[in-house]
């Protein structure tokens, strides 16, 4: 049982480290998500969270609200970054 728990912890740390490295590199997460959180968008564009909210409120960056959570389409982030036309 202890060995299984330590394996799960190690695997979780590896996944988090890989996701952190991708976020630092400006890449979209490996999961097949159509929407990014504000935090993910800020990391992707290398901006602060308040800057992302300013872009959303000014209409320069589209977003959708799911209940109380603001989500930003990855396609919109790539367009804003100039990665897609």
N, C-alpha and C positions, 0 to 999 in steps of 0.2 A: 504494500500500500504506500509506504513512504517513497519507494523508488518511483512509483507512478506519479505521485504528486510532484516530486522534484523534476521529472520529465516534463510534466505539464507546465510548470513554472519556467523551465528552460526554453520550451517551445514558444511560450508567450513572450518571453524576453526577446527571442530571435525575431518574432513577427513585429513587435513594437520597434525594434532597432531597424528593421528593414523599412517599415513605414516611415520612420523618422528620417532615414537617409533619403527616401524618395521625396518626402516633403521638402527637405533642404535643397534637393536638386531641382525642385520646381515641377516635379512630375505629378500627374494625377495618381490617386491611390490605385492599387492593383484591383480592388473590387470593382464590379461592374455597376457602379452607381451613376445615375444620370445627374444627380445633384450633389453639390458640395455644401458643407456648412460654411458659415462666415469665417470661422477659424481656418478651415482648409483653403478657402479662397484667398485669405490674407497671406497664408504661407505660399501659395501658388504664385500670386502676383507680387510677393515680397513687399506687401503694404501692411499697415496696421488695421485692426478691426474697425476703428472709427472711420478710416479712409474708405473701407469697403462699404460701410453704411452710407457715407456721403455719396459714393458713386451710385448706389442703389436709389437713394432718395432724389438724386438729380436726374435719374432716368438713363444714365450712361451705362448702367449694368442692370440687366433684367434679373428678377428674382421672383420666387413664389413663396407664399406662406402656407405652411402645413400646420394647422391648429395655431400654435404660438411660435413655431420654429421657422426661421427664415432660411430658405435654401436657394442656391444659385446654380443654374445649369452649367455643367462643365463646358458645353459648347460656347456659352456666352463668355466664360472666362478665357477660353482659347482665342475667341475673336478679339477680345479686349487686349490680350497679350500679343496679338498679331501673328498667332500661330496658325490661323485658318482664316480664309477670306469669306 
